[in-house]
Amino acid sequence: MRHLLSLSLLACGEPITLDDAPQSFSPGVYTGTFQLELNASFGLWESAAEECESDLTVIIEPDHTVAPIRGRVYCETPTLGGNLLDIQGDLVNFPEINGELFSNTRADSWEGWFIDEECLVAEVFGSIEQNGVTVDYSGDFSACLDLEALPPGMTPEPSISFDEEPADGSFL
């Protein structure tokens, strides 16, 4: 976990220590990217690495009783297929965060860190076995507060002005 933090922060400039960790965060809708690298093996045979990358939306609500951090992402590779992955996590050890990554075939843990009040990074890794084929995977996701994003399933309310004439020319 600390390795992930060091790598992500070194890319941004000077490393951040625990003393520099954010003291709070902004609840809301976070958007970013999710990426995963998968390797399949069967005995001595090993496939070439396959990658998937997808847009990610994560909701962070500290008062949510089931999962204060939650999101969903679809990850598909050419030969290993696709999976709908649910992300759930908690804020108990803020600024460190952790949780579970679920699909219909598995559940694995992830861990991460708020790098500031409005951005987080996390990594996930694990292995599954199906029909004698082992698939190892590792990946990461990152997201930042997006004030313009709506939670999944929500649509913006249409704006109504009472000063405008109806588009079809009719009047009440």
C-alpha positions as CSV (number, residue, x, y, z in Angstrom):
1,M,0.0,0.0,0.0
2,R,2.7,2.4,0.9
3,H,4.5,1.5,-2.3
4,L,1.4,2.6,-4.3
5,L,1.3,5.9,-2.4
6,S,5.0,6.5,-3.1
7,L,4.7,5.8,-6.8
8,S,1.6,8.0,-7.3
9,L,3.0,10.9,-5.4
10,L,6.5,10.8,-6.9
11,A,4.9,11.2,-10.3
12,C,3.4,14.5,-9.0
13,G,6.5,15.9,-7.5
14,E,7.8,15.7,-3.9
15,P,6.8,12.7,-1.8
16,I,4.1,13.2,0.8
17,T,4.6,11.9,4.3
18,L,1.9,10.8,6.8
19,D,2.3,14.3,8.4
20,D,1.1,15.8,5.1
21,A,-1.9,13.5,4.7
22,P,-5.2,15.2,4.3
23,Q,-7.3,15.7,7.4
24,S,-10.6,15.6,5.7
25,F,-12.2,14.8,2.3
26,S,-15.1,16.1,0.2
27,P,-18.1,13.7,-0.1
28,G,-19.7,13.5,-3.5
29,V,-19.3,11.9,-7.0
30,Y,-15.7,11.1,-8.0
31,T,-14.7,10.2,-11.5
32,G,-11.5,8.7,-12.9
33,T,-10.1,5.6,-14.5
34,F,-9.8,1.9,-13.6
35,Q,-7.2,-0.4,-15.2
36,L,-6.4,-4.0,-14.8
37,E,-3.7,-6.3,-16.3
38,L,-4.6,-10.0,-16.5
39,N,-2.4,-13.1,-17.2
40,A,-4.0,-16.5,-17.7
41,S,-2.1,-19.7,-17.1
42,F,-2.8,-23.5,-17.4
43,G,0.1,-25.7,-16.3
44,L,3.2,-24.5,-18.2
45,W,1.2,-22.5,-20.7
46,E,0.8,-18.7,-20.0
47,S,-1.1,-16.2,-22.0
48,A,0.2,-12.8,-23.1
49,A,-0.9,-10.1,-20.6
50,E,-4.2,-8.5,-21.5
51,E,-5.3,-5.1,-20.2
52,C,-8.6,-3.3,-19.8
53,E,-9.2,0.3,-18.9
54,S,-12.5,1.9,-18.2
55,D,-14.0,5.1,-16.9
56,L,-14.9,5.0,-13.2
57,T,-17.5,6.7,-11.1
58,V,-17.4,6.3,-7.4
59,I,-19.8,7.7,-4.8
60,I,-18.4,8.7,-1.4
61,E,-21.0,9.2,1.3
62,P,-19.5,8.9,4.8
63,D,-23.0,8.3,6.4
64,H,-24.0,5.4,4.0
65,T,-24.6,2.4,6.2
66,V,-23.6,-0.4,3.8
67,A,-20.7,1.2,1.8
68,P,-19.5,4.7,2.2
69,I,-17.4,4.2,-0.9
70,R,-19.2,2.5,-3.8
71,G,-19.0,2.3,-7.6
72,R,-19.2,0.0,-10.6
73,V,-17.0,-0.5,-13.6
74,Y,-17.0,-2.9,-16.6
75,C,-13.7,-4.4,-17.6
76,E,-13.3,-6.5,-20.8
77,T,-10.3,-8.0,-22.6
78,P,-10.3,-9.6,-26.1
79,T,-9.8,-13.2,-25.0
80,L,-10.5,-13.4,-21.3
81,G,-13.9,-11.8,-21.6
82,G,-15.6,-9.1,-19.5
83,N,-16.7,-8.6,-15.9
84,L,-19.0,-6.1,-14.2
85,L,-17.1,-5.2,-11.0
86,D,-18.7,-3.6,-8.0
87,I,-16.4,-1.5,-5.7
88,Q,-17.3,-1.1,-2.1
89,G,-15.2,0.4,0.7
90,D,-15.1,2.2,4.0
91,L,-13.4,5.3,5.5
92,V,-12.7,3.8,8.9
93,N,-8.9,4.5,8.7
94,F,-9.0,7.7,6.7
95,P,-6.9,8.9,4.9
96,E,-6.2,5.2,4.2
97,I,-9.2,3.5,2.4
98,N,-9.9,-0.1,1.7
99,G,-12.7,-2.4,0.6
100,E,-13.9,-5.2,-1.7
101,L,-14.0,-5.6,-5.4
102,F,-16.9,-8.0,-6.4
103,S,-18.0,-9.7,-9.5
104,N,-20.4,-12.6,-10.1
105,T,-17.4,-15.0,-9.7
106,R,-15.2,-13.5,-7.0
107,A,-14.5,-11.0,-4.3
108,D,-11.1,-9.5,-3.6
109,S,-9.8,-6.7,-1.5
110,W,-8.4,-3.3,-2.6
111,E,-6.6,-0.7,-0.6
112,G,-5.8,2.9,-1.3
113,W,-5.2,6.4,0.0
114,F,-6.7,9.9,-0.3
115,I,-3.8,11.9,-1.7
116,D,-5.6,15.2,-0.9
117,E,-9.1,16.3,0.1
118,E,-10.5,15.6,-3.4
119,C,-8.5,12.7,-5.0
120,L,-7.8,9.1,-4.2
121,V,-5.7,6.3,-5.5
122,A,-6.1,2.5,-4.9
123,E,-4.7,-0.8,-6.1
124,V,-6.2,-4.2,-6.5
125,F,-4.6,-7.6,-7.1
126,G,-5.6,-11.2,-6.9
127,S,-6.1,-14.5,-8.7
128,I,-9.1,-16.6,-9.8
129,E,-9.3,-20.1,-11.1
130,Q,-12.0,-21.3,-13.5
131,N,-12.0,-24.7,-15.2
132,G,-8.4,-25.3,-14.4
133,V,-7.2,-21.9,-15.8
134,T,-5.7,-19.5,-13.3
135,V,-6.0,-15.8,-14.1
136,D,-3.8,-13.4,-12.1
137,Y,-4.5,-9.8,-12.1
138,S,-3.3,-6.5,-10.8
139,G,-4.5,-3.0,-11.3
140,D,-5.4,0.3,-9.9
141,F,-7.9,3.0,-9.9
142,S,-7.9,6.7,-9.2
143,A,-10.6,9.3,-9.0
144,C,-11.1,12.9,-8.1
145,L,-14.2,14.9,-6.9
146,D,-16.3,15.9,-10.0
147,L,-18.7,18.6,-9.1
148,E,-20.5,18.3,-12.4
149,A,-21.0,14.5,-12.4
150,L,-24.3,13.0,-11.3
151,P,-24.6,9.7,-9.5
152,P,-25.3,6.7,-11.8
153,G,-28.9,6.5,-12.7
154,M,-29.6,10.2,-12.1
155,T,-30.5,12.6,-14.9
156,P,-30.3,16.4,-14.7
157,E,-33.5,18.2,-14.1
158,P,-34.7,20.1,-17.1
159,S,-34.6,23.9,-16.6
160,I,-37.9,25.5,-16.9
161,S,-38.4,29.3,-17.4
162,F,-41.8,30.8,-16.9
163,D,-40.8,33.8,-19.0
164,E,-40.4,32.0,-22.2
165,E,-43.2,31.2,-24.7
166,P,-43.9,27.5,-25.4
167,A,-41.9,26.2,-28.4
168,D,-45.1,25.2,-30.3
169,G,-46.5,28.7,-30.1
170,S,-49.5,27.7,-27.9
171,F,-50.6,29.7,-24.9
172,L,-52.6,28.7,-21.8
